Amino acid sequence: MLQSLLANLGFAFTVTGPIILMLALGVVLTRRGMLTEGFIDAGVKLTFNIVLPSLLFITIAQTDFDKTANLALVLLGLAGTLAVFLLMEMLAAGTVNRTQDRGVVVQGGYRSNMAIVGLAYCVNAYGDLGLAAASLYLGFVTILYNVLAVVTLSRAMDDRRSISNTLKGIIKNPLIIGILAALPFAYLEIALPRLLLDTGQYFAQMALPLALLCTGGSLSLKALRMESRNAFVATGGKIFLSPLILTFAAYLMGFRGIELGIVFFMSAAPTASASYVMSRAMGGNAELAANIIGLSTIGSIIITTLGITGLRYFGLA
């Protein structure tokens, strides 16, 4: 029993270990001045607007649509996310005194960094098959993330945004564009040109390392104000409530193996950096959003390591 537990713990570290090292390297290089704020800003924009969308497009376009397209998995992600959102709304209403901060706490509690950390978890655990299956899940759930973020922040800030502006933001999301553009190629089994595939391999090798380096470099240890109760409420929702609800629901629906693993990894990923950007853009408490991102990043690595160890020990993922 002990040998099996240690073996599964070793596998868990192969999933989270590289991410820990890349994030730590980003922190160290930033402190030494090798990663400047300008580099991180440009790297984040390059990753979000070009590299990751290209990687997702190439990966999905080459996959067997019949094997990777799982409507039940996507519906689970959407329903589970909505359930976590509603629970966070009730939790924030009862624990967050300042009304304007409630939207930031709610967004921090349900919005996972799926595109960077979540995908990295899946790739380390399951390889290209995990990347393809997780990409479809990511695409549809990301749309819901953006809609719910606008809803909760607008309610908290009493900012009544038009539906058209919300739709424009979703339609212009580069990750969603890359995923949706690839679906016809996968469904119709259209072969991509060799030049495009070779270029895509460069993106594949560069995307996640660059994204993780920039994420590590953007983490501010000074922003982690341990006395912030609101940050702990959101972080608890993100690293405990979200993976517990979605993973348990996936188990009850009969998902096992790679599918159950994807749900766990995506829901256990830390709060997305986009939550800081959106909170700041809409006049919310940006410092609180930064606290949540920092705390949830640390907590996510611990919870993911323990969680995947347990799932593999019981033969579930």
KAVENDA-V282626 format. One record per residue. N is the residue number from 1. BURIAL is # if it has 16 or more other C-alpha atoms within 10 Angstrom, else .. Layout:
BEGIN
n burial
N BURIAL
N BURIAL
END
This chain:
BEGIN
n burial
1 .
2 .
3 .
4 .
5 .
6 .
7 .
8 #
9 #
10 .
11 #
12 #
13 #
14 .
15 #
16 #
17 #
18 #
19 #
20 #
21 .
22 #
23 #
24 #
25 #
26 #
27 #
28 #
29 .
30 #
31 .
32 .
33 .
34 .
35 #
36 #
37 .
38 .
39 .
40 #
41 .
42 .
43 #
44 #
45 .
46 .
47 #
48 #
49 #
50 #
51 #
52 #
53 #
54 #
55 #
56 #
57 #
58 #
59 #
60 #
61 #
62 #
63 #
64 .
65 #
66 .
67 .
68 #
69 #
70 .
71 .
72 .
73 #
74 #
75 .
76 #
77 #
78 #
79 #
80 #
81 #
82 #
83 #
84 #
85 #
86 .
87 #
88 #
89 #
90 .
91 #
92 #
93 #
94 .
95 .
96 #
97 .
98 .
99 .
100 #
101 #
102 #
103 #
104 #
105 #
106 #
107 #
108 #
109 #
110 #
111 #
112 #
113 #
114 #
115 #
116 #
117 #
118 #
119 #
120 #
121 #
122 #
123 #
124 #
125 #
126 #
127 .
128 .
129 #
130 #
131 #
132 #
133 #
134 #
135 #
136 #
137 #
138 #
139 #
140 #
141 #
142 #
143 #
144 #
145 #
146 #
147 .
148 #
149 #
150 #
151 #
152 #
153 #
154 #
155 #
156 #
157 #
158 .
159 .
160 .
161 .
162 .
163 .
164 .
165 .
166 .
167 .
168 .
169 .
170 #
171 .
172 .
173 #
174 #
175 #
176 #
177 #
178 #
179 #
180 #
181 #
182 #
183 #
184 .
185 #
186 #
187 #
188 .
189 .
190 .
191 .
192 .
193 .
194 .
195 .
196 .
197 .
198 .
199 .
200 #
201 .
202 .
203 #
204 #
205 .
206 .
207 #
208 #
209 #
210 #
211 #
212 #
213 #
214 #
215 #
216 #
217 #
218 #
219 #
220 .
221 .
222 .
223 #
224 #
225 #
226 .
227 .
228 .
229 .
230 #
231 #
232 #
233 #
234 #
235 #
236 #
237 #
238 #
239 #
240 #
241 #
242 #
243 #
244 #
245 #
246 #
247 #
248 #
249 #
250 #
251 .
252 .
253 .
254 .
255 #
256 #
257 .
258 #
259 #
260 #
261 #
262 #
263 #
264 #
265 #
266 #
267 #
268 #
269 #
270 #
271 #
272 #
273 #
274 #
275 #
276 #
277 .
278 #
279 #
280 .
281 .
282 .
283 .
284 #
285 #
286 #
287 #
288 #
289 #
290 #
291 #
292 #
293 #
294 #
295 #
296 #
297 #
298 .
299 #
300 #
301 #
302 .
303 #
304 #
305 #
306 .
307 #
308 #
309 #
310 #
311 #
312 #
313 #
314 .
315 .
316 #
317 #
END
